Amino acid sequence: MNAVTPLPQTGYGANAVRTARDAEYDVISRVTRLLRQSDRECRSAEAIMAVHKNNELWTLLATDLAAPGNRLSDELKAGLLSLAAFSIRHGHRVLAGEVSTDALIEVNMSILKGLRGEVQ
């Protein structure tokens, strides 16, 4: 995702600028929180909404990864596109009542760790 959102001024009056990585982290974190706070078997409206938001997120990420201007390495793009395909397929299986949201949460948490620099 290539959006840059300015933050409000800090106490010292300096303008801080959010990076695309910061924005990606925030969005993935919010969607993951929705998944974690809803029932894992997707029996509630909140859980269905959370899985739907996760599918939308991964669709947007895949679109950005496939864009000609994306400067990530081909190897990284391929790996992330594979995760996107898995997450979307798994999300559909969750909505069909076949599996839980656990794998979706695990994938998102791994991405969050990567965005924080915690993964090699």
N, C-alpha and C positions, 0 to 999 in steps of 0.2 A: 504494500500500500504506500502510495507516495504522498500522502497528505501531510502537511506541516501545519500545526495549530499553535499559535502563540499563547503562552501562559499569561495570566495576569501579572502585573508588576509585583516584585517581591518587596519585602520590608525596606530594602535599601534603595528602592527606586530603579533597579536595573531590570531590563526586559529579558526574560528567559525565553528561549525558543525550544519548542518540543521537536524532537527528531522524528522521522518516519518510524524508526524503531520504537520510540516511546509510544507513539500512537498505536502501532501494531500490538505492543504489549498490553496497553489499556483495553483494547477491543477484545483480544483473546482472553484476557483476565476476566473481563465482565461476562463473556459467554461461558467461560469455564465455571465461574461462580454460579451462574444460573443452573448449569448442569449439576453441580455439586449440591445445590440447595433443593433440587427437586428429587422426586422419587426415581430411583435407578431403573425401575422396570417400566417407566413411562406410562403410568396409569392416570396421571392428572393433567389438567390443562396446562399447568405451569411446566411440567416435564415436556409435554409436546411442544410448547413454545420454545423451550430451551434447546431441544434437538433441532427444531426448525431454524433457530438463530445460528446454531453451530453449522448446519448445512449451508446457510447463506454465507456465513463467514468463510468457510472453506471454498465455496464457489467463487467468492470475490478474490480470495488469495490465489486460487488457481488462475483466474483471469489475469491478475497482475503478474503472476509468474510467467505466463505465456505471452505477455505483451512484448513486442519487439524492443522496447527501450529498457527492459529489465536487465540490470547489470550484474546480477548474481551469476556465479559460475554455472556452467551447464550441469555439472554434477550435483550441485546443491539444488538447482531448479528441479532436476529430475527427481531427486529424493523428496522434495517438498510436494511436487505434483503427485507423486505416489501416495504420500500421506493424505493429500487432499482427496484423491480418489477413494482411498480406504475409508476416510472419515465420512464422506458422503454416503458411500455404500452401507457402512455400518449404521449410520443415522437412519437410513431407510429400514434397515433390519430392526432397529430399536422401535421405530414407529409401528412396524408390523407385529411387535410383541415377541420377536424371536430371541433377542439378546438384551443385555442391560447397557447402560450408558458408561460403564466403567472404562472400556477401551477408549471412548471419546475423551474422557477426562484425562486418562493417561497420556494420550497423544498431545492434547493441549498443554498439559503440564510440562511435557518434554520440550515443546516449542517455547514455552515461557522460560524455562531454564536456559535454553539456547539464546534467547533474546537477552537474558541477563548475563550471558557469558559464562554460565556454569557448566556448559558441556563443551568438550573438545571438538 
